[in-house]
Amino acid sequence: MKPNDYQNAILDYFKILGCKIPEDQAIGKTIAAVINKSPNTVYRKMRGEIGLHLEEYISIAKHFNIELNILDPEKRTTRFSNMINLESSENQLEFMRYLQHWLIQESQLKGRRSVVAFLPELPFHHFLKYPSLCSYLKTYWFNKGIFQFSNSGESISSLSPEIQFAFESAFRSFENVACKEFISFESIHRTLVKIEAGFKATWYSRSECLSMLQQLLNLVNEYEYCTAKGYRRSGEKLDVYLTESHYSNALIQLNISGKPFSTLTNTGNAMFMETQSLAYNESMSRHIDSIVSTSTLISKSSQRIRNELFNHYRAEIDSKIEAIYPTS
């Protein structure tokens, strides 16, 4: 979409909203109360001077029950069905259960399931198998992340047995569906930067940090085996693509019988959005197909490429381990 098209769509959207607001209420003040911003900020968004954030749009769309039609040429509505906040342990536990239900979907549709995972790091569902890496996920996915806390003394609570069990159950659910995943040479580096920052901020002890790194090394070794084979030990297909570009936030798409059914996106600040919008899902599916066309399927690549990639990952992890536990 061209910038002018987006701005015109935003202007049209606010005009429609204005018709829904009683004449004795100012549109800026009314919308400001919905998104917790100042009326001046709302008017700047209405004029297209600053962007309308996804969380703000969803709040407005749900409050007024009016959708923004910009993703689909046939003007189908863009229906966002769930926003999930994961800041509390109760929410995290519920999210794990939600993931399992999301993958199964038995109550809604029958058909062969498959998942597409497009994330900045290695796909998070592989981390669910390892307790120390689950603690890492809890910190950086289910809380706001170390770079957004001003208090470096914040402690990281360990996983409760109930949440750990939920993580393991979700991992087994992912193991039972075929996956298409995307990684880059930077995938491990992004994880290591966060683990190191947490260690420097004393969020993790030396032994906890070492456990994370060792489990990450185990994950990489297992991942190398599965990507070379093209399937997991469970027998489910695993297509992993090496790509130069990457997605800034986590995007996971559930396909049923070969068609996109639902997309789960990490929008930041411990918020996830799930949508069954046909327009949104098809748009993301087209984007993923375009990435596939310029990426390398690792299981079909040469042994040299696989060795270069996974030896690079292992060298990065070993370097961090040496920095924390020097051998000399």
N, C-alpha and C positions, 0 to 999 in steps of 0.2 A: 504494500500500500504506500502511495506517495504521501509525503508530509501534508500537502494541501488537502488530500482526500481525508486524512485522519482529522485534521483541524475542522473541516467542514462537517464531518460526522459528529465530532464533539459539540460543535455549535448547534447542530440540529437536535442532538440529544438533550441539551439544556433547554432548548426551546420547547420540546415536548414536556420536559419536567415542569417548566414554567406554567404550562396549561393545567397541570395537575395540582398546583399549589393555589390555595384560596387567594383571592385578590387582596385581602387585607393582611397577607403575610409576604414579607420580602423574600425572594428566592434565595438570595445570598445568605441571609440569616438562617433560613429554614434548612438549607443543605449543610451549612456550617455546623449546625447542631447534630446532624446525622454523621458527619465524618470527623467531628471534633477538631475543626479548623476555624480560623477567623473568617468572617464574611469577606474581608478584603482578599484573602487567599482564594476563596471560592470564586470570586469575580475574576481573578487572574486566570484561574483554570477555565472558566467559561469563555474567556477571550482567547484561550490557547497560548497564553504567555508562559504558563508552567504546565507540566503534565498532570494527568489524572492517574494516580497510582491504582494498581489492581485492587488492593484492599478497599480503597475509597470507592471505586466503581462498584464493587460487590455490595458494599454497605448501602449505597444509593439505590442500586438495582433491586435489592431485597426490600428496602424501605418503601419504595414507590411502585414496585412490581413493574418496572419498565426496563427493557433490555436495549443494549447498544448494538445495532446491526452493522458491523464493519468487517466481519470475517467471512461472510458468505454472500456471493453475488445474487443468490435467490432470496436474500433477506430473511433467512431463517433466524430465529432468535438464538442468542448466545446464552444458554441457560446454565448458570453456575449452581451446583446442587449442594455443595458442602464446603464450609471453611472450618478447619480443625486447628485448635490452639493446643500446643503441646508443652506448656510451661510447667504444668504440675505432674506429679507422678501418676495421679489418677488418669489424667489425659493421655499420658504415654502408654499406660496399660490398655486403655480403651483404643488407642490408635493401633496397637499391635493386633488386637482382636478385629479391628476394622479392616486391617490389611488382609487378614486371613479370609474374612467374609468377602472382601473385594476380589480376591483371587479366585474364590470358589464360585460365587454368584449363582449357586444352584437354584435359589428361590426365584430368580428372574429369568435366566436364559440357559438353555442347554447348548453345548458345543465345545469344541476343542479350544482350550485357553492357551494364550502365549503372551509374553510380556516384552516390552521394549524399554530398556533402561538407558537414559542419556544423562550423565551427571559429570560434575567437575572431577570427582575422584573415582576410585573403583566403585562399581555398583554396591550400594549400601547393604543389600540383602546378603552378600557374602560375609559381611562383618558380623551378622547376627549369630554366626556359628561360634564366635570366639568371645568369651566373657569380658576380657579386657577391652576388646574393640567395641563391645556393646556399651561399655562405660564411656568410651570416646564418642560414640554416636549420641549418647544421652547428653553429653556436654555440648556438642556442636550442632546437632540437629534438633534435639528436644529442649535445649535451653538456647539462650540468645547468642552464645559464643563468646570466647574470651576477649575478642577485640571490641566488644560492646559493653564490657563491665569496667567501671572505673575502680572498683575495689579489688585489688590483686589478691587480697586475703580470702576471697570467696572460696569456700571448700566445695569439692565435688562429692556429692553423696553417692555411695556405692549402690549398685542395683539390688533391689529387694529380690528375694527368691521368686516372688510372684511375677515380677517384671522380667527377670531372667528366663523363667519358664515361658513367658509369652514371646520373648525374643526368639527362643529356640523353636517354638511352635511355628512362628512366622517364617523362620528360615526353612523349616521342612515344607511349608506350603509353597515357598518359592522353588524349592528343589523339585516339586512335582509339576511344574509348568515349563514349557520351552521358553528360552530367553534369547533376545537379540540385544547385545550390549555394545557400548562404545567406550573406548579408552584412548588415552594419548600418552606420550612420553612423560607428561607432567602429572599424570593421575596420582602416582605415589607421592610425588613431591608436595602436592597440595595437602595431603594427609600429614606428612612429616612436619611441615611448617606449623600446623596447628598443635601437634603433639609436643613439639619442642617449645612452642610458646606457652603451653600449659605447664610444662615442666619448669620453665624459667619463672613463671608466675607462682610457683609452688602449689599449683592445683593438683599435681601428682607427685608422689614421692619418687625417689630414684628407682626403687624396685618396681613400682607401678608402671613407670614410664618404660622400663626395660621389658616388662611383661607385654605391654602394648606392642613394642617394636618386634619382639620375638613372635608374637601371634600374627603380626602383620607379615612377617617373613614366611610363616607357615601358610598364610593365606595366599601369598604370591606363588609359592611352590605348588600348592594345590591348583591354583588358577592356571598356571602354566600347563599343567597336565591336562586339565579339562579343555582349555582353548586349543591345544594341539590336537586332541581327539575330536573336538567338535561336539562333544556331549559331556554331561556330568556323570558322576559315578552312579547316580540314580537312573541313568539311561536317557534322560530328557535332553533334547537338542540344545546346544549352547553355541550360538553364532556371535563371536566377539570381533568387532571391527576396530582397527587402529586408524585413528583419524587425527588430523592436524588441528582442526577447530574443536571447540567444546562448548557445552551449554553452561551458562553461569549458575543456574539453579538446577535442582534435581527435577527431572521429568521422567515419569514412568507411565507407560501406556499399556492398558490391558486390551488385548484383542480377543474376540470370540469368533470362532469359525472364520478366521482370516480378516475380520473387519474390526476397526477401532471401536471399542465400546465405552471406555472411560479413561480419562487422563488424570493422574495424580501429580501435582506440582508443588515443590517446596518454594514458597514465595518469599522466604526470609522471616526473621524474627519469630521463629518457632511456629509459623503458620503454614498449613498445607491447604491447597485447594483441590477438590475433586469435582470433576464435571463430566456429565454424559452428553454435553452439547455436541450434536452431530457436526456443526460448523467448526467448533474448536478442535475436536478430535481429528477431523479430516484435514484441517489446516496443519496440525502437528504431524500427522502421518505423512503428508506431502513433504514437510520439512525434513523428516527423518529419512525418507526415500532419497532426497537430494543429497544427504550426507553419505548414505550408503554408496551412492554412485561414485563418490570421490574418495572412498575409504578402502582399506585393505582388510579382507577377511583373514584373520590370523591363521585359522586352521588350513587355509589354502595357500598360505604364504610359504616362503622358503624357511628351512631350518635356521639359516643365518639371521633372518629378520626376527624370528622368535627368540633366538639366543640373545640377540642385541637388545631386544626390548626387556626381557625378564632378567637378564644379567644387569642391565641398567637399574631396574627396580631394586634388585638385591644389593647392588653396590651402594645405592642411596641409603637403604635401611642399615646396612653394615656400618656405613660412615656415621650415622646417628648413634648407633650402639657404641661405637668406639669413642665417640665424643662424650658419652655419658659414663661409660665404663672402660676407660683406656687400659690397654693390656700392658703398657710399659710404665 
